[in-house]
Amino acid sequence: MTKLWQQRLQRQQRLMLRYLRLVFNEFFMIAVFILLGGAAYSYAGYIKTLTAPLWWSRPLVLILLLVLLTVGHFATLLQAADSLFLLPQESALKGYLKQAFSHSVPLPWVLLSFVCGFLVPFLEIGGGRSLISIGVLWLSVLILKLGQLWGQVVQLYLPTTQFRSQQVTFYGLSLLSLGLGLYSWPALGFVFSILTASISRWRLQQVQQQHLFQWQLALNQEASRMLQIYRFFNLFTDVPQLQGQIKRRRYLQPLLRWTTGRTTNPFLYLNWRGFLRGTEYSGLYLRLLVIGAIVLLFLQQVWLALVIALVFSYLIGFQLLPFYRSYWDYPQQRLYPQPASRRQQAFLKFLTPLFVGIWLVFSLAAYQLWLAPFGWVIILGVGVFNVAFLKLYVPNWLKRHEN
């Protein structure tokens, strides 16, 4: 079991590193660093405006920490064939799950530590808490996360109804622990967090002795966990493990007729039909567009907003380019071949309305900066960038990949 776990962990780490390299190569991290820098700058400016404790600061932090306890899932790395081939070794599964638990802890702890560090000045000024009490609260959160992960392992043994009652107990005790840490005695809250996690650990030992491991539930949860990871990477690069779905979407038929019109170029119709009915590229376009618009809504610096808008415009355009190869192997092309120039012309006409949509959404999302000094730079800059991308970069990319 130990060797099997190590092999699967190494295989998953290689896969994640591969996608991380692809994300780095596509400049996503540049946008992340700029976004984090802008958020930190705005947050620091907001903290300077606080002069007295706020009544709503502690309830807000309490709700935030409870929500963050649900972030991070237990990674079993189980596969569909395991329910057959590992079933005779179910008695040795406890050691396997113990290794899986050790692997599942560090990432949620890093995330929770980052958030708690981010909340330190807000709790110190807006919440009226000392650094020592905030440090004890941070330790309580980490201990509670251990209990929450042990609860996820318990779920793999218990029926749904019994597990739900245990979850209610866990989050009730977590609410009490965090409430004590925020409102009165942090040390007492820390003791309650240890008690809460200990109850989850004790309950796990009980269910492993009294119940059988639910293989199908574990396989479904692992598949769901990996799907969430793949969907995140799919925002910025192509993920073969995600298969796009085809949906008819009759309500988009008028848009298809409007965009294709009476064109005699079959590739323009194919591009729009595939984009509107498929989920891979249309979903990618909409997700990045919404994320970029949300980021722009909260930025107060003109030049930072311009950089973010340009980076997201590039990411959206760069991710749409592989769609050009979708119909290279279309059977009708061999019966009625079309010159490459018509295919390239159709793809440019297909991209133009999409980039107009990017320009409109990002310009409207930055409405709060229109009246600021140089606020017009955002509208002009995104427009010029999109035109240059369509007129200069895309034609060269198409010719290079056509050859």
C-alpha positions in Angstrom: 0.0 0.0 0.0 2.9 2.4 0.8 4.5 1.8 -2.5 1.2 2.2 -4.4 0.5 5.5 -2.6 4.0 6.8 -3.5 3.6 5.9 -7.1 0.2 7.6 -7.4 1.4 10.7 -5.6 4.4 11.0 -7.9 2.2 10.6 -11.0 -0.2 13.3 -9.8 2.6 15.6 -8.8 4.1 15.3 -12.3 0.7 16.0 -13.9 0.2 19.1 -11.7 3.7 20.4 -12.4 3.0 20.0 -16.1 -0.1 22.2 -15.9 1.6 24.7 -13.7 4.4 25.1 -16.2 1.8 25.6 -18.9 0.1 28.3 -16.8 3.4 30.0 -16.1 4.2 30.0 -19.8 0.9 31.7 -20.6 1.7 34.6 -18.2 -1.1 33.9 -15.8 1.1 34.3 -12.8 2.0 37.8 -14.0 -1.7 38.7 -13.7 -1.9 37.0 -10.3 1.0 39.0 -8.9 -0.3 42.2 -10.3 -3.7 41.4 -8.9 -2.3 40.5 -5.5 -0.2 43.6 -5.5 -3.2 45.8 -6.3 -5.4 44.1 -3.7 -2.7 44.5 -1.0 -2.3 48.2 -1.9 -6.1 48.8 -1.7 -6.3 46.8 1.5 -3.5 48.8 3.1 -5.2 52.0 2.1 -8.5 50.8 3.6 -6.8 49.8 6.9 -5.3 53.3 7.2 -8.9 54.7 7.2 -9.9 52.6 10.3 -9.6 54.6 13.5 -11.8 52.5 15.9 -13.1 49.0 16.2 -16.0 48.1 14.0 -19.0 46.2 15.4 -19.3 44.0 12.3 -15.6 43.1 11.9 -15.7 40.0 14.3 -18.9 38.5 12.9 -17.5 38.9 9.4 -14.2 37.2 10.3 -16.1 34.4 12.1 -18.3 33.7 9.0 -15.2 33.9 6.7 -13.2 31.4 8.8 -16.1 29.0 9.0 -16.4 29.0 5.2 -12.7 28.6 4.8 -12.8 25.5 6.9 -14.6 23.8 4.1 -11.8 24.6 1.6 -9.5 21.7 0.9 -10.5 18.2 0.3 -9.2 14.8 1.4 -7.2 13.3 -1.5 -7.5 9.5 -1.7 -6.0 9.2 -5.2 -8.2 6.1 -5.6 -9.1 4.8 -9.1 -12.0 3.0 -10.5 -10.2 -0.4 -10.6 -9.3 -0.2 -6.9 -12.8 -1.3 -5.8 -12.0 -4.6 -7.4 -8.3 -5.2 -7.0 -7.8 -3.5 -3.6 -10.9 -5.0 -2.0 -9.1 -8.1 -0.7 -6.6 -5.7 1.0 -9.2 -3.5 2.7 -7.7 -4.2 6.1 -4.5 -2.5 4.9 -6.4 0.5 3.6 -6.1 2.3 7.0 -2.3 2.8 6.3 -3.1 4.0 2.8 -5.6 6.6 4.1 -3.2 7.7 6.8 -0.7 8.6 4.1 -3.4 10.3 2.1 -4.3 12.4 5.2 -0.7 13.5 5.6 -0.7 14.6 2.0 -4.0 16.4 2.3 -3.1 18.7 5.2 -0.3 21.0 4.1 -2.1 22.9 1.3 -5.2 23.9 3.3 -2.9 24.9 6.2 -1.0 27.2 3.9 -4.2 28.7 2.5 -5.6 29.3 6.0 -2.3 30.7 7.3 -2.3 33.1 4.3 -5.8 34.3 5.0 -5.2 34.7 8.8 -2.1 36.7 8.0 -4.1 38.9 5.7 -6.6 39.5 8.4 -4.1 40.4 11.2 -4.3 44.2 10.6 -8.0 44.2 10.2 -8.6 42.2 13.4 -6.0 44.3 15.3 -7.5 47.7 14.3 -11.1 46.9 13.3 -11.6 44.0 15.7 -9.7 45.3 18.7 -7.7 42.1 19.2 -4.1 41.8 20.2 -1.4 40.0 18.2 -1.2 37.2 20.7 -5.0 36.5 20.6 -4.9 36.5 16.8 -2.0 34.0 16.9 -3.9 31.7 19.2 -6.9 32.1 16.8 -4.8 31.1 13.9 -3.6 27.9 15.7 -7.3 27.1 16.5 -8.2 27.4 12.9 -5.4 25.0 11.9 -6.5 22.4 14.5 -10.1 22.7 13.4 -9.0 22.0 9.8 -7.5 18.7 11.0 -10.8 17.8 12.5 -12.6 18.8 9.3 -10.4 16.5 7.2 -10.8 13.6 9.7 -14.5 14.2 9.2 -14.1 13.8 5.5 -12.5 10.4 6.1 -15.4 9.5 8.4 -17.8 10.2 5.6 -16.2 7.4 3.6 -17.5 4.9 6.2 -20.8 6.3 7.6 -24.3 6.4 6.0 -25.3 9.9 4.8 -27.8 10.6 7.6 -25.3 9.7 10.4 -22.6 11.8 8.8 -24.8 14.9 8.6 -25.5 14.8 12.3 -21.8 14.6 13.0 -21.1 17.5 10.7 -23.7 19.6 12.5 -21.9 18.8 15.8 -18.5 19.6 14.3 -19.4 23.0 12.9 -21.4 23.9 16.1 -18.3 23.2 18.2 -16.1 25.1 15.6 -18.5 28.1 15.9 -18.1 28.0 19.6 -14.3 27.7 19.5 -13.8 30.5 17.0 -16.4 32.7 18.8 -14.4 32.3 22.0 -11.2 33.2 20.2 -12.7 36.3 18.7 -14.9 37.6 21.5 -13.5 36.5 24.9 -10.8 34.0 25.8 -8.6 32.8 22.9 -6.9 30.2 25.0 -10.3 28.6 25.9 -11.2 28.7 22.2 -7.9 26.9 21.4 -8.8 24.2 24.0 -12.2 23.8 22.4 -10.6 23.4 19.0 -8.4 20.6 20.3 -11.5 19.0 21.8 -13.4 19.3 18.5 -10.6 17.8 16.5 -10.1 15.0 19.0 -13.8 14.1 18.8 -13.4 13.8 15.0 -10.3 11.6 15.4 -12.0 9.4 18.0 -15.1 9.0 15.8 -12.9 8.0 12.8 -11.3 5.2 14.9 -14.8 4.0 15.8 -16.3 3.9 12.3 -13.2 2.2 10.9 -13.9 -0.7 13.3 -17.7 -0.8 12.9 -18.4 0.1 9.3 -17.1 -1.0 5.8 -15.3 1.4 3.5 -17.7 2.9 0.9 -15.7 2.4 -2.3 -18.1 4.0 -4.7 -18.5 7.1 -2.6 -14.7 7.4 -2.3 -14.3 7.0 -6.0 -17.0 9.6 -6.8 -15.4 12.1 -4.3 -11.9 11.7 -5.8 -13.3 12.1 -9.3 -15.1 15.3 -8.2 -11.9 16.6 -6.5 -9.8 16.1 -9.6 -12.5 17.6 -11.8 -12.3 20.8 -9.7 -8.6 20.9 -10.2 -8.8 20.3 -13.9 -11.5 23.0 -14.3 -9.2 25.5 -12.6 -6.3 24.8 -14.9 -8.8 24.7 -17.8 -9.3 28.4 -17.2 -5.9 29.1 -18.6 -4.8 26.1 -20.6 -6.2 23.1 -22.5 -6.8 20.1 -20.2 -7.3 16.8 -22.2 -8.9 15.2 -19.1 -11.9 17.5 -19.5 -14.2 16.4 -22.3 -16.4 19.2 -23.6 -20.1 18.6 -23.9 -22.4 19.5 -26.8 -25.7 21.2 -26.1 -28.2 22.3 -28.7 -29.1 25.6 -27.0 -32.1 26.6 -29.1 -32.2 30.0 -27.5 -28.9 30.9 -29.2 -30.1 30.1 -32.7 -31.0 33.8 -33.4 -27.4 34.7 -32.4 -26.1 32.0 -34.8 -28.2 33.4 -37.7 -27.1 37.0 -36.9 -23.4 36.2 -36.7 -23.3 34.1 -39.9 -25.9 35.9 -41.9 -25.9 35.0 -45.6 -22.2 34.1 -45.7 -20.9 31.7 -48.3 -17.9 30.7 -46.1 -18.7 27.4 -44.4 -16.0 27.8 -41.8 -17.6 30.9 -40.3 -20.8 29.0 -39.7 -18.9 26.0 -38.3 -16.9 28.2 -35.9 -19.9 29.9 -34.5 -22.0 26.7 -34.3 -19.2 24.8 -32.5 -18.5 27.7 -30.1 -22.2 28.3 -29.2 -23.1 24.6 -28.8 -19.8 23.4 -27.2 -18.9 24.0 -23.6 -15.1 24.0 -23.7 -14.3 27.3 -25.5 -17.5 29.2 -24.8 -17.2 28.3 -21.1 -13.6 29.4 -21.1 -14.4 32.7 -22.7 -17.2 33.5 -20.3 -15.3 32.5 -17.2 -12.3 34.6 -18.0 -14.5 37.5 -19.0 -16.4 37.4 -15.8 -13.3 37.0 -13.6 -11.6 39.9 -15.4 -14.7 42.1 -15.0 -15.0 41.3 -11.3 -11.4 42.2 -10.7 -11.8 45.5 -12.6 -14.8 46.4 -10.5 -12.8 46.6 -7.3 -9.7 48.4 -8.7 -9.2 52.0 -7.9 -5.9 52.6 -9.8 -6.2 53.5 -13.5 -2.8 52.0 -14.6 -3.3 48.9 -12.6 -6.8 48.4 -14.1 -5.3 48.9 -17.6 -2.7 46.2 -17.0 -5.2 43.8 -15.7 -7.6 44.4 -18.6 -4.8 43.9 -21.1 -3.5 40.7 -19.4 -7.0 39.2 -19.3 -7.7 40.2 -22.9 -4.5 38.4 -24.0 -5.4 35.3 -22.0 -8.8 35.1 -23.5 -7.5 35.6 -27.0 -4.6 33.2 -26.6 -7.0 30.5 -25.2 -9.4 30.9 -28.2 -6.6 30.4 -30.9 -6.5 26.5 -30.6 -10.2 26.5 -31.6 -8.9 27.2 -35.2 -7.8 23.6 -35.5 -11.2 22.2 -34.6 -12.3 21.5 -38.1 -9.1 20.6 -39.9 -10.2 17.0 -40.0 -13.8 17.7 -40.9 -14.8 15.0 -43.4 -16.5 17.4 -45.8 -13.2 19.2 -46.3 -11.9 16.3 -48.2 -14.9 16.1 -50.4 -15.2 19.9 -51.0 -11.7 21.3 -50.1 -11.5 25.0 -49.2 -8.4 27.1 -49.4 -6.6 28.0 -46.2 -7.1 31.7 -46.8 -10.9 31.2 -46.5 -10.4 29.3 -43.3 -8.2 32.0 -41.8 -10.6 34.8 -43.0 -13.6 33.0 -41.3 -11.7 32.6 -38.1 -10.8 36.3 -38.0 -14.4 37.2 -38.6 -15.4 34.8 -35.8 -13.0 36.4 -33.3 -13.9 40.0 -34.0 -17.3 40.1 -32.2 -15.8 38.2 -29.3 -13.1 40.8 -28.9 -15.7 43.6 -29.2 -17.5 41.9 -26.3 -14.2 41.9 -24.3 -13.7 45.6 -24.9 -17.3 46.5 -24.0 -17.4 44.4 -20.8 -14.0 45.5 -19.5 -14.8 49.2 -20.3 -18.1 49.0 -18.4 -16.5 47.1 -15.5 -14.0 50.0 -15.0 -16.8 52.6 -15.0 -15.7 53.9 -11.5 -12.5 55.1 -13.1 -14.0 57.0 -16.1 -13.9 60.3 -14.3 -10.5 59.7 -12.8 -7.4 61.3 -14.3 -6.4 59.4 -17.4 -9.5 57.2 -16.9 -10.0 57.2 -20.7 -6.8 55.3 -21.1 -8.5 52.0 -20.1 -11.1 52.3 -22.9 -8.6 53.4 -25.5 -5.9 50.9 -24.4 -8.0 47.8 -24.4 -9.5 48.8 -27.8 -6.0 49.4 -29.4 -4.7 46.2 -27.9 -7.6 44.1 -29.2 -7.2 45.6 -32.7 -3.5 45.0 -32.7 -4.1 41.4 -31.5 -6.6 40.7 -34.3 -4.7 42.5 -37.1 -1.1 41.6 -36.2 -0.8 38.7 -33.9 -3.6 36.4 -35.0 -2.8 36.5 -38.8 0.9 35.6 -38.1 -0.2 32.9 -35.7 -2.6 31.4 -38.2 0.0 31.4 -41.0 2.6 29.8 -38.8 0.3 27.0 -37.6 -1.1 26.5 -41.1 2.4 25.7 -42.4 
